[in-house]
């Protein structure tokens, strides 16, 4: 179950990293301001891919945290019932 969830999340994020996102005004302007107006479409695309990578990492950490909390809860409830 956990491996399937992690695999599905990874596939979804990999797919999103390959999709040609429309240039959202906020992201595009932010990237151009950081690069001093020298950012082209490729730079904006790489920044969007990095953002998807961050979302993937947050999702993986959330899954790990969920599994850790759930296993502790199960252990505690098993001890309490016995």
PDB file of N, CA, C and O in Angstrom:
ATOM      1  N   UNK A   1       0.822  -1.201   0.000  1.00  0.00           N
ATOM      2  CA  UNK A   1       0.000   0.000   0.000  1.00  0.00           C
ATOM      3  C   UNK A   1       0.865   1.263   0.000  1.00  0.00           C
ATOM      4  O   UNK A   1       0.641   2.192  -0.776  1.00  0.00           O
ATOM      5  N   UNK A   2       1.846   1.270   0.879  1.00  0.00           N
ATOM      6  CA  UNK A   2       2.713   2.441   0.986  1.00  0.00           C
ATOM      7  C   UNK A   2       3.555   2.606  -0.279  1.00  0.00           C
ATOM      8  O   UNK A   2       3.712   3.711  -0.797  1.00  0.00           O
ATOM      9  N   UNK A   3       4.091   1.488  -0.762  1.00  0.00           N
ATOM     10  CA  UNK A   3       4.905   1.548  -1.977  1.00  0.00           C
ATOM     11  C   UNK A   3       4.068   1.986  -3.173  1.00  0.00           C
ATOM     12  O   UNK A   3       4.539   2.741  -4.024  1.00  0.00           O
ATOM     13  N   UNK A   4       2.825   1.509  -3.235  1.00  0.00           N
ATOM     14  CA  UNK A   4       1.949   1.901  -4.342  1.00  0.00           C
ATOM     15  C   UNK A   4       1.625   3.390  -4.280  1.00  0.00           C
ATOM     16  O   UNK A   4       1.612   4.072  -5.305  1.00  0.00           O
ATOM     17  N   UNK A   5       1.365   3.885  -3.084  1.00  0.00           N
ATOM     18  CA  UNK A   5       1.077   5.315  -2.922  1.00  0.00           C
ATOM     19  C   UNK A   5       2.286   6.154  -3.305  1.00  0.00           C
ATOM     20  O   UNK A   5       2.156   7.147  -4.022  1.00  0.00           O
ATOM     21  N   UNK A   6       3.455   5.758  -2.831  1.00  0.00           N
ATOM     22  CA  UNK A   6       4.680   6.488  -3.168  1.00  0.00           C
ATOM     23  C   UNK A   6       4.950   6.428  -4.663  1.00  0.00           C
ATOM     24  O   UNK A   6       5.357   7.422  -5.265  1.00  0.00           O
ATOM     25  N   UNK A   7       4.723   5.262  -5.263  1.00  0.00           N
ATOM     26  CA  UNK A   7       4.930   5.136  -6.699  1.00  0.00           C
ATOM     27  C   UNK A   7       3.967   6.006  -7.493  1.00  0.00           C
ATOM     28  O   UNK A   7       4.365   6.672  -8.449  1.00  0.00           O
ATOM     29  N   UNK A   8       2.703   5.999  -7.093  1.00  0.00           N
ATOM     30  CA  UNK A   8       1.714   6.828  -7.791  1.00  0.00           C
ATOM     31  C   UNK A   8       2.047   8.312  -7.658  1.00  0.00           C
ATOM     32  O   UNK A   8       1.940   9.059  -8.630  1.00  0.00           O
ATOM     33  N   UNK A   9       2.450   8.743  -6.462  1.00  0.00           N
ATOM     34  CA  UNK A   9       2.823  10.142  -6.240  1.00  0.00           C
ATOM     35  C   UNK A   9       4.033  10.510  -7.107  1.00  0.00           C
ATOM     36  O   UNK A   9       4.073  11.591  -7.693  1.00  0.00           O
ATOM     37  N   UNK A  10       5.002   9.619  -7.184  1.00  0.00           N
ATOM     38  CA  UNK A  10       6.198   9.888  -7.976  1.00  0.00           C
ATOM     39  C   UNK A  10       5.873   9.969  -9.464  1.00  0.00           C
ATOM     40  O   UNK A  10       6.387  10.833 -10.173  1.00  0.00           O
ATOM     41  N   UNK A  11       5.020   9.066  -9.930  1.00  0.00           N
ATOM     42  CA  UNK A  11       4.629   9.094 -11.349  1.00  0.00           C
ATOM     43  C   UNK A  11       3.870  10.377 -11.662  1.00  0.00           C
ATOM     44  O   UNK A  11       4.111  11.006 -12.693  1.00  0.00           O
ATOM     45  N   UNK A  12       2.960  10.766 -10.783  1.00  0.00           N
ATOM     46  CA  UNK A  12       2.212  12.001 -10.997  1.00  0.00           C
ATOM     47  C   UNK A  12       3.148  13.211 -11.062  1.00  0.00           C
ATOM     48  O   UNK A  12       3.011  14.057 -11.945  1.00  0.00           O
ATOM     49  N   UNK A  13       4.079  13.289 -10.145  1.00  0.00           N
ATOM     50  CA  UNK A  13       5.007  14.423 -10.152  1.00  0.00           C
ATOM     51  C   UNK A  13       5.943  14.387 -11.362  1.00  0.00           C
ATOM     52  O   UNK A  13       6.274  15.434 -11.919  1.00  0.00           O
ATOM     53  N   UNK A  14       6.368  13.193 -11.767  1.00  0.00           N
ATOM     54  CA  UNK A  14       7.214  13.089 -12.967  1.00  0.00           C
ATOM     55  C   UNK A  14       6.439  13.540 -14.200  1.00  0.00           C
ATOM     56  O   UNK A  14       6.988  14.215 -15.071  1.00  0.00           O
ATOM     57  N   UNK A  15       5.174  13.169 -14.270  1.00  0.00           N
ATOM     58  CA  UNK A  15       4.334  13.618 -15.375  1.00  0.00           C
ATOM     59  C   UNK A  15       4.190  15.133 -15.360  1.00  0.00           C
ATOM     60  O   UNK A  15       4.309  15.782 -16.399  1.00  0.00           O
ATOM     61  N   UNK A  16       3.932  15.700 -14.177  1.00  0.00           N
ATOM     62  CA  UNK A  16       3.782  17.156 -14.076  1.00  0.00           C
ATOM     63  C   UNK A  16       5.068  17.886 -14.439  1.00  0.00           C
ATOM     64  O   UNK A  16       5.022  18.993 -14.975  1.00  0.00           O
ATOM     65  N   UNK A  17       6.217  17.276 -14.152  1.00  0.00           N
ATOM     66  CA  UNK A  17       7.492  17.907 -14.483  1.00  0.00           C
ATOM     67  C   UNK A  17       7.725  17.977 -15.989  1.00  0.00           C
ATOM     68  O   UNK A  17       8.485  18.825 -16.456  1.00  0.00           O
ATOM     69  N   UNK A  18       7.076  17.091 -16.756  1.00  0.00           N
ATOM     70  CA  UNK A  18       7.258  17.068 -18.201  1.00  0.00           C
ATOM     71  C   UNK A  18       6.223  17.876 -18.968  1.00  0.00           C
ATOM     72  O   UNK A  18       6.400  18.146 -20.157  1.00  0.00           O
ATOM     73  N   UNK A  19       5.160  18.259 -18.305  1.00  0.00           N
ATOM     74  CA  UNK A  19       4.085  19.000 -18.964  1.00  0.00           C
ATOM     75  C   UNK A  19       4.538  20.428 -19.218  1.00  0.00           C
ATOM     76  O   UNK A  19       5.169  21.048 -18.361  1.00  0.00           O
ATOM     77  N   UNK A  20       4.224  20.938 -20.368  1.00  0.00           N
ATOM     78  CA  UNK A  20       4.533  22.336 -20.677  1.00  0.00           C
ATOM     79  C   UNK A  20       3.485  23.216 -19.997  1.00  0.00           C
ATOM     80  O   UNK A  20       2.383  23.400 -20.513  1.00  0.00           O
ATOM     81  N   UNK A  21       3.839  23.744 -18.855  1.00  0.00           N
ATOM     82  CA  UNK A  21       2.920  24.601 -18.118  1.00  0.00           C
ATOM     83  C   UNK A  21       2.720  25.920 -18.856  1.00  0.00           C
ATOM     84  O   UNK A  21       3.647  26.435 -19.481  1.00  0.00           O
ATOM     85  N   UNK A  22       1.535  26.450 -18.782  1.00  0.00           N
ATOM     86  CA  UNK A  22       1.383  27.826 -19.270  1.00  0.00           C
ATOM     87  C   UNK A  22       2.182  28.751 -18.358  1.00  0.00           C
ATOM     88  O   UNK A  22       2.313  28.491 -17.161  1.00  0.00           O
ATOM     89  N   UNK A  23       2.697  29.792 -18.906  1.00  0.00           N
ATOM     90  CA  UNK A  23       3.518  30.693 -18.092  1.00  0.00           C
ATOM     91  C   UNK A  23       2.620  31.530 -17.200  1.00  0.00           C
ATOM     92  O   UNK A  23       2.051  32.538 -17.617  1.00  0.00           O
ATOM     93  N   UNK A  24       2.516  31.087 -15.980  1.00  0.00           N
ATOM     94  CA  UNK A  24       1.738  31.843 -15.017  1.00  0.00           C
ATOM     95  C   UNK A  24       2.452  33.167 -14.766  1.00  0.00           C
ATOM     96  O   UNK A  24       3.671  33.204 -14.600  1.00  0.00           O
ATOM     97  N   UNK A  25       1.702  34.222 -14.742  1.00  0.00           N
ATOM     98  CA  UNK A  25       2.255  35.572 -14.645  1.00  0.00           C
ATOM     99  C   UNK A  25       3.109  35.744 -13.400  1.00  0.00           C
ATOM    100  O   UNK A  25       4.193  36.324 -13.471  1.00  0.00           O
ATOM    101  N   UNK A  26       2.647  35.256 -12.277  1.00  0.00           N
ATOM    102  CA  UNK A  26       3.381  35.442 -11.020  1.00  0.00           C
ATOM    103  C   UNK A  26       4.723  34.730 -11.067  1.00  0.00           C
ATOM    104  O   UNK A  26       5.746  35.301 -10.690  1.00  0.00           O
ATOM    105  N   UNK A  27       4.723  33.484 -11.529  1.00  0.00           N
ATOM    106  CA  UNK A  27       5.971  32.719 -11.584  1.00  0.00           C
ATOM    107  C   UNK A  27       6.925  33.350 -12.577  1.00  0.00           C
ATOM    108  O   UNK A  27       8.109  33.517 -12.286  1.00  0.00           O
ATOM    109  N   UNK A  28       6.422  33.698 -13.738  1.00  0.00           N
ATOM    110  CA  UNK A  28       7.262  34.271 -14.781  1.00  0.00           C
ATOM    111  C   UNK A  28       7.883  35.596 -14.326  1.00  0.00           C
ATOM    112  O   UNK A  28       9.077  35.821 -14.522  1.00  0.00           O
ATOM    113  N   UNK A  29       7.084  36.460 -13.729  1.00  0.00           N
ATOM    114  CA  UNK A  29       7.610  37.743 -13.265  1.00  0.00           C
ATOM    115  C   UNK A  29       8.606  37.564 -12.131  1.00  0.00           C
ATOM    116  O   UNK A  29       9.602  38.284 -12.059  1.00  0.00           O
ATOM    117  N   UNK A  30       8.345  36.610 -11.244  1.00  0.00           N
ATOM    118  CA  UNK A  30       9.270  36.362 -10.137  1.00  0.00           C
ATOM    119  C   UNK A  30      10.617  35.865 -10.647  1.00  0.00           C
ATOM    120  O   UNK A  30      11.668  36.320 -10.195  1.00  0.00           O
ATOM    121  N   UNK A  31      10.579  34.935 -11.586  1.00  0.00           N
ATOM    122  CA  UNK A  31      11.829  34.403 -12.145  1.00  0.00           C
ATOM    123  C   UNK A  31      12.583  35.492 -12.889  1.00  0.00           C
ATOM    124  O   UNK A  31      13.802  35.605 -12.758  1.00  0.00           O
ATOM    125  N   UNK A  32      11.873  36.290 -13.666  1.00  0.00           N
ATOM    126  CA  UNK A  32      12.540  37.360 -14.400  1.00  0.00           C
ATOM    127  C   UNK A  32      13.143  38.399 -13.458  1.00  0.00           C
ATOM    128  O   UNK A  32      14.210  38.942 -13.743  1.00  0.00           O
ATOM    129  N   UNK A  33      12.479  38.681 -12.344  1.00  0.00           N
ATOM    130  CA  UNK A  33      13.048  39.653 -11.400  1.00  0.00           C
ATOM    131  C   UNK A  33      14.295  39.092 -10.730  1.00  0.00           C
ATOM    132  O   UNK A  33      15.244  39.830 -10.463  1.00  0.00           O
ATOM    133  N   UNK A  34      14.300  37.789 -10.457  1.00  0.00           N
ATOM    134  CA  UNK A  34      15.486  37.174  -9.849  1.00  0.00           C
ATOM    135  C   UNK A  34      16.661  37.195 -10.824  1.00  0.00           C
ATOM    136  O   UNK A  34      17.794  37.466 -10.426  1.00  0.00           O
ATOM    137  N   UNK A  35      16.394  36.912 -12.093  1.00  0.00           N
ATOM    138  CA  UNK A  35      17.449  36.869 -13.096  1.00  0.00           C
ATOM    139  C   UNK A  35      17.687  38.216 -13.770  1.00  0.00           C
ATOM    140  O   UNK A  35      18.415  38.290 -14.760  1.00  0.00           O
ATOM    141  N   UNK A  36      17.098  39.256 -13.260  1.00  0.00           N
ATOM    142  CA  UNK A  36      17.325  40.590 -13.799  1.00  0.00           C
ATOM    143  C   UNK A  36      16.771  40.773 -15.203  1.00  0.00           C
ATOM    144  O   UNK A  36      17.356  41.506 -16.001  1.00  0.00           O
ATOM    145  N   UNK A  37      15.669  40.131 -15.518  1.00  0.00           N
ATOM    146  CA  UNK A  37      15.058  40.268 -16.838  1.00  0.00           C
ATOM    147  C   UNK A  37      15.712  39.432 -17.909  1.00  0.00           C
ATOM    148  O   UNK A  37      15.355  39.549 -19.081  1.00  0.00           O
ATOM    149  N   UNK A  38      16.674  38.578 -17.538  1.00  0.00           N
ATOM    150  CA  UNK A  38      17.386  37.773 -18.533  1.00  0.00           C
ATOM    151  C   UNK A  38      16.867  36.342 -18.622  1.00  0.00           C
ATOM    152  O   UNK A  38      17.491  35.505 -19.273  1.00  0.00           O
ATOM    153  N   UNK A  39      15.741  36.046 -17.982  1.00  0.00           N
ATOM    154  CA  UNK A  39      15.205  34.684 -18.000  1.00  0.00           C
ATOM    155  C   UNK A  39      14.401  34.455 -19.277  1.00  0.00           C
ATOM    156  O   UNK A  39      13.529  35.245 -19.637  1.00  0.00           O
ATOM    157  N   UNK A  40      14.718  33.361 -19.942  1.00  0.00           N
ATOM    158  CA  UNK A  40      13.940  32.990 -21.122  1.00  0.00           C
ATOM    159  C   UNK A  40      12.972  31.866 -20.753  1.00  0.00           C
ATOM    160  O   UNK A  40      12.855  31.499 -19.583  1.00  0.00           O
ATOM    161  N   UNK A  41      12.293  31.332 -21.737  1.00  0.00           N
ATOM    162  CA  UNK A  41      11.305  30.286 -21.481  1.00  0.00           C
ATOM    163  C   UNK A  41      11.925  29.044 -20.848  1.00  0.00           C
ATOM    164  O   UNK A  41      11.299  28.401 -20.005  1.00  0.00           O
ATOM    165  N   UNK A  42      13.136  28.707 -21.243  1.00  0.00           N
ATOM    166  CA  UNK A  42      13.800  27.519 -20.706  1.00  0.00           C
ATOM    167  C   UNK A  42      14.073  27.668 -19.208  1.00  0.00           C
ATOM    168  O   UNK A  42      13.878  26.725 -18.441  1.00  0.00           O
ATOM    169  N   UNK A  43      14.520  28.842 -18.800  1.00  0.00           N
ATOM    170  CA  UNK A  43      14.785  29.092 -17.377  1.00  0.00           C
ATOM    171  C   UNK A  43      13.490  28.993 -16.575  1.00  0.00           C
ATOM    172  O   UNK A  43      13.464  28.380 -15.507  1.00  0.00           O
ATOM    173  N   UNK A  44      12.426  29.588 -17.081  1.00  0.00           N
ATOM    174  CA  UNK A  44      11.136  29.521 -16.386  1.00  0.00           C
ATOM    175  C   UNK A  44      10.667  28.072 -16.303  1.00  0.00           C
ATOM    176  O   UNK A  44      10.128  27.660 -15.276  1.00  0.00           O
ATOM    177  N   UNK A  45      10.861  27.301 -17.354  1.00  0.00           N
ATOM    178  CA  UNK A  45      10.467  25.893 -17.358  1.00  0.00           C
ATOM    179  C   UNK A  45      11.243  25.107 -16.304  1.00  0.00           C
ATOM    180  O   UNK A  45      10.667  24.275 -15.602  1.00  0.00           O
ATOM    181  N   UNK A  46      12.553  25.369 -16.188  1.00  0.00           N
ATOM    182  CA  UNK A  46      13.363  24.672 -15.183  1.00  0.00           C
ATOM    183  C   UNK A  46      12.950  25.056 -13.767  1.00  0.00           C
ATOM    184  O   UNK A  46      12.969  24.216 -12.867  1.00  0.00           O
ATOM    185  N   UNK A  47      12.585  26.294 -13.566  1.00  0.00           N
ATOM    186  CA  UNK A  47      12.099  26.713 -12.252  1.00  0.00           C
ATOM    187  C   UNK A  47      10.796  25.991 -11.927  1.00  0.00           C
ATOM    188  O   UNK A  47      10.598  25.567 -10.788  1.00  0.00           O
ATOM    189  N   UNK A  48       9.917  25.848 -12.893  1.00  0.00           N
ATOM    190  CA  UNK A  48       8.665  25.128 -12.668  1.00  0.00           C
ATOM    191  C   UNK A  48       8.933  23.654 -12.376  1.00  0.00           C
ATOM    192  O   UNK A  48       8.248  23.058 -11.545  1.00  0.00           O
ATOM    193  N   UNK A  49       9.914  23.061 -13.044  1.00  0.00           N
ATOM    194  CA  UNK A  49      10.281  21.674 -12.744  1.00  0.00           C
ATOM    195  C   UNK A  49      10.807  21.562 -11.320  1.00  0.00           C
ATOM    196  O   UNK A  49      10.495  20.601 -10.617  1.00  0.00           O
ATOM    197  N   UNK A  50      11.596  22.531 -10.893  1.00  0.00           N
ATOM    198  CA  UNK A  50      12.107  22.520  -9.517  1.00  0.00           C
ATOM    199  C   UNK A  50      10.968  22.651  -8.516  1.00  0.00           C
ATOM    200  O   UNK A  50      10.998  22.036  -7.450  1.00  0.00           O
ATOM    201  N   UNK A  51       9.967  23.447  -8.859  1.00  0.00           N
ATOM    202  CA  UNK A  51       8.813  23.582  -7.976  1.00  0.00           C
ATOM    203  C   UNK A  51       8.073  22.247  -7.846  1.00  0.00           C
ATOM    204  O   UNK A  51       7.619  21.894  -6.758  1.00  0.00           O
ATOM    205  N   UNK A  52       7.953  21.515  -8.939  1.00  0.00           N
ATOM    206  CA  UNK A  52       7.327  20.193  -8.886  1.00  0.00           C
ATOM    207  C   UNK A  52       8.174  19.259  -8.021  1.00  0.00           C
ATOM    208  O   UNK A  52       7.626  18.441  -7.281  1.00  0.00           O
ATOM    209  N   UNK A  53       9.480  19.368  -8.104  1.00  0.00           N
ATOM    210  CA  UNK A  53      10.371  18.568  -7.255  1.00  0.00           C
ATOM    211  C   UNK A  53      10.163  18.857  -5.784  1.00  0.00           C
ATOM    212  O   UNK A  53      10.176  17.945  -4.958  1.00  0.00           O
ATOM    213  N   UNK A  54       9.974  20.108  -5.458  1.00  0.00           N
ATOM    214  CA  UNK A  54       9.708  20.476  -4.068  1.00  0.00           C
ATOM    215  C   UNK A  54       8.363  19.911  -3.615  1.00  0.00           C
ATOM    216  O   UNK A  54       8.247  19.403  -2.500  1.00  0.00           O
ATOM    217  N   UNK A  55       7.361  19.997  -4.467  1.00  0.00           N
ATOM    218  CA  UNK A  55       6.052  19.430  -4.130  1.00  0.00           C
ATOM    219  C   UNK A  55       6.174  17.919  -3.932  1.00  0.00           C
ATOM    220  O   UNK A  55       5.552  17.366  -3.024  1.00  0.00           O
ATOM    221  N   UNK A  56       6.975  17.237  -4.777  1.00  0.00           N
ATOM    222  CA  UNK A  56       7.189  15.807  -4.616  1.00  0.00           C
ATOM    223  C   UNK A  56       7.826  15.506  -3.269  1.00  0.00           C
ATOM    224  O   UNK A  56       7.381  14.604  -2.559  1.00  0.00           O
ATOM    225  N   UNK A  57       8.869  16.258  -2.910  1.00  0.00           N
ATOM    226  CA  UNK A  57       9.556  16.025  -1.644  1.00  0.00           C
ATOM    227  C   UNK A  57       8.620  16.247  -0.459  1.00  0.00           C
ATOM    228  O   UNK A  57       8.642  15.476   0.500  1.00  0.00           O
ATOM    229  N   UNK A  58       7.808  17.280  -0.516  1.00  0.00           N
ATOM    230  CA  UNK A  58       6.846  17.536   0.556  1.00  0.00           C
ATOM    231  C   UNK A  58       5.847  16.385   0.656  1.00  0.00           C
ATOM    232  O   UNK A  58       5.497  15.966   1.759  1.00  0.00           O
ATOM    233  N   UNK A  59       5.389  15.876  -0.474  1.00  0.00           N
ATOM    234  CA  UNK A  59       4.471  14.748  -0.476  1.00  0.00           C
ATOM    235  C   UNK A  59       5.087  13.491   0.114  1.00  0.00           C
ATOM    236  O   UNK A  59       4.438  12.773   0.876  1.00  0.00           O
ATOM    237  N   UNK A  60       6.340  13.223  -0.237  1.00  0.00           N
ATOM    238  CA  UNK A  60       7.031  12.050   0.298  1.00  0.00           C
ATOM    239  C   UNK A  60       7.223  12.193   1.810  1.00  0.00           C
ATOM    240  O   UNK A  60       6.980  11.247   2.559  1.00  0.00           O
ATOM    241  N   UNK A  61       7.652  13.353   2.249  1.00  0.00           N
ATOM    242  CA  UNK A  61       7.814  13.569   3.692  1.00  0.00           C
ATOM    243  C   UNK A  61       6.487  13.455   4.426  1.00  0.00           C
ATOM    244  O   UNK A  61       6.426  12.914   5.529  1.00  0.00           O
ATOM    245  N   UNK A  62       5.423  13.966   3.812  1.00  0.00           N
ATOM    246  CA  UNK A  62       4.100  13.826   4.416  1.00  0.00           C
ATOM    247  C   UNK A  62       3.681  12.371   4.524  1.00  0.00           C
ATOM    248  O   UNK A  62       3.108  11.974   5.538  1.00  0.00           O
ATOM    249  N   UNK A  63       3.952  11.568   3.506  1.00  0.00           N
ATOM    250  CA  UNK A  63       3.633  10.151   3.539  1.00  0.00           C
ATOM    251  C   UNK A  63       4.433   9.438   4.619  1.00  0.00           C
ATOM    252  O   UNK A  63       3.888   8.613   5.351  1.00  0.00           O
ATOM    253  N   UNK A  64       5.704   9.746   4.723  1.00  0.00           N
ATOM    254  CA  UNK A  64       6.541   9.135   5.754  1.00  0.00           C
ATOM    255  C   UNK A  64       6.031   9.511   7.142  1.00  0.00           C
ATOM    256  O   UNK A  64       5.952   8.658   8.026  1.00  0.00           O
ATOM    257  N   UNK A  65       5.690  10.762   7.334  1.00  0.00           N
ATOM    258  CA  UNK A  65       5.156  11.213   8.618  1.00  0.00           C
ATOM    259  C   UNK A  65       3.834  10.520   8.926  1.00  0.00           C
ATOM    260  O   UNK A  65       3.607  10.094  10.059  1.00  0.00           O
ATOM    261  N   UNK A  66       2.969  10.404   7.939  1.00  0.00           N
ATOM    262  CA  UNK A  66       1.682   9.732   8.123  1.00  0.00           C
ATOM    263  C   UNK A  66       1.885   8.279   8.538  1.00  0.00           C
ATOM    264  O   UNK A  66       1.224   7.798   9.458  1.00  0.00           O
ATOM    265  N   UNK A  67       2.795   7.580   7.865  1.00  0.00           N
ATOM    266  CA  UNK A  67       3.054   6.179   8.177  1.00  0.00           C
ATOM    267  C   UNK A  67       3.614   6.043   9.592  1.00  0.00           C
ATOM    268  O   UNK A  67       3.222   5.140  10.332  1.00  0.00           O
ATOM    269  N   UNK A  68       4.524   6.932   9.968  1.00  0.00           N
ATOM    270  CA  UNK A  68       5.108   6.872  11.314  1.00  0.00           C
ATOM    271  C   UNK A  68       4.050   7.107  12.378  1.00  0.00           C
ATOM    272  O   UNK A  68       4.010   6.386  13.375  1.00  0.00           O
ATOM    273  N   UNK A  69       3.201   8.092  12.188  1.00  0.00           N
ATOM    274  CA  UNK A  69       2.153   8.388  13.174  1.00  0.00           C
ATOM    275  C   UNK A  69       1.137   7.252  13.227  1.00  0.00           C
ATOM    276  O   UNK A  69       0.708   6.860  14.312  1.00  0.00           O
ATOM    277  N   UNK A  70       0.753   6.726  12.082  1.00  0.00           N
ATOM    278  CA  UNK A  70      -0.225   5.633  12.050  1.00  0.00           C
ATOM    279  C   UNK A  70       0.318   4.385  12.729  1.00  0.00           C
ATOM    280  O   UNK A  70      -0.418   3.711  13.450  1.00  0.00           O
ATOM    281  N   UNK A  71       1.586   4.065  12.516  1.00  0.00           N
ATOM    282  CA  UNK A  71       2.152   2.868  13.151  1.00  0.00           C
ATOM    283  C   UNK A  71       2.256   3.047  14.661  1.00  0.00           C
ATOM    284  O   UNK A  71       2.025   2.093  15.403  1.00  0.00           O
ATOM    285  N   UNK A  72       2.593   4.232  15.130  1.00  0.00           N
ATOM    286  CA  UNK A  72       2.631   4.478  16.571  1.00  0.00           C
ATOM    287  C   UNK A  72       1.228   4.384  17.166  1.00  0.00           C
ATOM    288  O   UNK A  72       1.046   3.848  18.259  1.00  0.00           O
ATOM    289  N   UNK A  73       0.243   4.905  16.447  1.00  0.00           N
ATOM    290  CA  UNK A  73      -1.140   4.840  16.934  1.00  0.00           C
ATOM    291  C   UNK A  73      -1.614   3.403  17.013  1.00  0.00           C
ATOM    292  O   UNK A  73      -2.271   3.017  17.980  1.00  0.00           O
ATOM    293  N   UNK A  74      -1.285   2.597  15.995  1.00  0.00           N
ATOM    294  CA  UNK A  74      -1.681   1.191  16.006  1.00  0.00           C
ATOM    295  C   UNK A  74      -1.030   0.440  17.156  1.00  0.00           C
ATOM    296  O   UNK A  74      -1.681  -0.366  17.820  1.00  0.00           O
ATOM    297  N   UNK A  75       0.269   0.703  17.398  1.00  0.00           N
ATOM    298  CA  UNK A  75       0.955   0.051  18.504  1.00  0.00           C
ATOM    299  C   UNK A  75       0.342   0.434  19.834  1.00  0.00           C
ATOM    300  O   UNK A  75       0.150  -0.412  20.707  1.00  0.00           O
ATOM    301  N   UNK A  76       0.036   1.719  19.987  1.00  0.00           N
ATOM    302  CA  UNK A  76      -0.553   2.188  21.241  1.00  0.00           C
ATOM    303  C   UNK A  76      -1.932   1.594  21.458  1.00  0.00           C
ATOM    304  O   UNK A  76      -2.265   1.207  22.578  1.00  0.00           O
ATOM    305  N   UNK A  77      -2.739   1.513  20.415  1.00  0.00           N
ATOM    306  CA  UNK A  77      -4.077   0.951  20.571  1.00  0.00           C
ATOM    307  C   UNK A  77      -4.026  -0.552  20.806  1.00  0.00           C
ATOM    308  O   UNK A  77      -4.885  -1.088  21.506  1.00  0.00           O
ATOM    309  N   UNK A  78      -3.031  -1.255  20.233  1.00  0.00           N
ATOM    310  CA  UNK A  78      -2.870  -2.676  20.467  1.00  0.00           C
ATOM    311  C   UNK A  78      -2.470  -2.948  21.913  1.00  0.00           C
ATOM    312  O   UNK A  78      -2.974  -3.883  22.537  1.00  0.00           O
ATOM    313  N   UNK A  79      -1.564  -2.130  22.444  1.00  0.00           N
ATOM    314  CA  UNK A  79      -1.145  -2.288  23.844  1.00  0.00           C
ATOM    315  C   UNK A  79      -2.297  -2.000  24.797  1.00  0.00           C
ATOM    316  O   UNK A  79      -2.455  -2.684  25.808  1.00  0.00           O
ATOM    317  N   UNK A  80      -3.095  -0.997  24.478  1.00  0.00           N
ATOM    318  CA  UNK A  80      -4.201  -0.626  25.361  1.00  0.00           C
ATOM    319  C   UNK A  80      -5.291  -1.688  25.382  1.00  0.00           C
ATOM    320  O   UNK A  80      -5.936  -1.885  26.412  1.00  0.00           O
ATOM    321  N   UNK A  81      -5.509  -2.372  24.274  1.00  0.00           N
ATOM    322  CA  UNK A  81      -6.565  -3.378  24.221  1.00  0.00           C
ATOM    323  C   UNK A  81      -6.140  -4.708  24.831  1.00  0.00           C
ATOM    324  O   UNK A  81      -6.991  -5.526  25.181  1.00  0.00           O
ATOM    325  N   UNK A  82      -4.830  -4.935  24.964  1.00  0.00           N
ATOM    326  CA  UNK A  82      -4.381  -6.224  25.527  1.00  0.00           C
ATOM    327  C   UNK A  82      -4.156  -6.193  27.006  1.00  0.00           C
ATOM    328  O   UNK A  82      -3.779  -7.207  27.595  1.00  0.00           O
TER     329      UNK A  82
END
